[in-house]
Amino acid sequence: MPDTADSKAILDSVPCVEFRGVSKSYGSNQVLREFDLTVPAGQRLALIGRSGSGKTTLLRLLMTIERPDAGTINIDGEPLGWRSVDGKIVWREDDALRRVRRKIGMVFQHFNLFPHMTVLNNVIEAPTQVLGLSKREAADRADRLLSLVGMREKAEAWPRQLSGGQQQRVAIARALAMEPRIMLFDEITSALDPELVGEVLRVVRQIARDTGMTMLIVTHEMNFARDVADRVIFMSGGKIVEDGLPETVLGDPRQPETRSFLRSILER
Amino acid sequence: MNFDFHYAWSIVPALLEGVVVTLEATLTGMVIAIAGGLTLAIARLSRAPALSGVAISYIEFFRLTPLLVQLFFIFYVLPSYGIRLSGFTCGVIGLGLYYSAYMSEVFRAAIESIPRGQWEAATALSYSRSAIWKRIILPQTPPIVIPILANYTIGMFKESALLATITVNELLGSALKEASVTFRYLETITLVGLLYGMMSIAASLAAQNLERYFARHR
């Protein structure tokens, strides 16, 4: 059936995440300048660079936590947030935006679990409230995901009773419960004690292995980036300095700036 | 003038009726103040400048004018515009509007103390703004709000005595009514003071316990 094959090829050719000329400033500090980036569906992209290089801002723009000053961001070809209304471009927090945003999930550096809910309710809450799942369906889903992250025994615990690593694993389950197609990981191990980093990264490695999700990962863990990612971008001053395969960017970087950054990470 | 215990005892039933009115006024006033305060706090934190401007003006106006003047305005001035309400209704509205301004600042402080990350996590889970308020932000405020609310309730309880000036027979009003017949102010006003004092002490102990409870459970 050539027709279906063709339309499938067209679908595949629409990039999953697309930044076009995106700029973002905080006050006088310009974090991104006319930034372009295309991420195909299913790609595991690791973003590395010094703090302030714009990599976290990239994720926050994608999650609509921040709005771009200029440029467009498309998810599966649909623009995020900006609409043309009566010839003016305005930001609309409407159903269209929410529908697009629902494809994206995010895990934060500081976990941000809801402290007034148990572990189980943290995972059930959004699927029932936002997706309209029944309590039963959401609980089944939560059960499966909490097992996946090894937190099933703690389902009735409160976030404050958990270690950072445990909280972060719950946060991953909470994000996965929305069944996003794109997952954003924003320095998810940076706030953890060193001995807790491994358990969290193991979970992400497993998700990368078992699913076809598109992933954008901001991280300072270079070994993790090398294992999980199939593409690594080194950013500096809101621009892409180097973009390529993990073994190239991390193993044999072309740019002197990438090389000095990697050296500074290794000397930590 | 000697304190006449027999007389004092004889007016206790009348005063207790006044206590009931005082408690009714305080509770109704507090319900209005909570609803009003929450609305004002959300309006004040809204992204629409007009809305937050209105909220700020309201809060400043009601905090910077005396409650007694506000009560007199509602009771004596509004009837000229065809709004005729009972003294009790006027009093409860007055207490509610006045304390809304104070409660809104309590709610605002509580809302602002919720970390940004909570908004961000809820946004990342695709909550609408109203759902973020309802499901994530406001449910986290009671431990911060309730201890302060308890203290404001005691404040309102005491200030409800002002309602005596607009014909309400709450505790002070009912005492004045008795005394205006017998001229025995010593017994009546002493009893009024004792009753306010005893109830305030009980309420304040309860408030302290609430505070301790929420300090442990945060």
Boltz contact constraints between the chains, C-beta under 6 A:
constraints:
  - contact:
      token1: [A, 63]
      token2: [B, 124]
      max_distance: 6.0
  - contact:
      token1: [A, 65]
      token2: [B, 120]
      max_distance: 6.0
  - contact:
      token1: [A, 65]
      token2: [B, 123]
      max_distance: 6.0
  - contact:
      token1: [A, 98]
      token2: [B, 126]
      max_distance: 6.0
  - contact:
      token1: [A, 101]
      token2: [B, 126]
      max_distance: 6.0
  - contact:
      token1: [A, 102]
      token2: [B, 126]
      max_distance: 6.0
  - contact:
      token1: [A, 106]
      token2: [B, 124]
      max_distance: 6.0
  - contact:
      token1: [A, 110]
      token2: [B, 117]
      max_distance: 6.0
  - contact:
      token1: [A, 112]
      token2: [B, 117]
      max_distance: 6.0
  - contact:
      token1: [A, 112]
      token2: [B, 121]
      max_distance: 6.0
  - contact:
      token1: [A, 116]
      token2: [B, 139]
      max_distance: 6.0
  - contact:
      token1: [A, 116]
      token2: [B, 140]
      max_distance: 6.0
  - contact:
      token1: [A, 126]
      token2: [B, 125]
      max_distance: 6.0
  - contact:
      token1: [A, 129]
      token2: [B, 135]
      max_distance: 6.0
  - contact:
      token1: [A, 130]
      token2: [B, 126]
      max_distance: 6.0
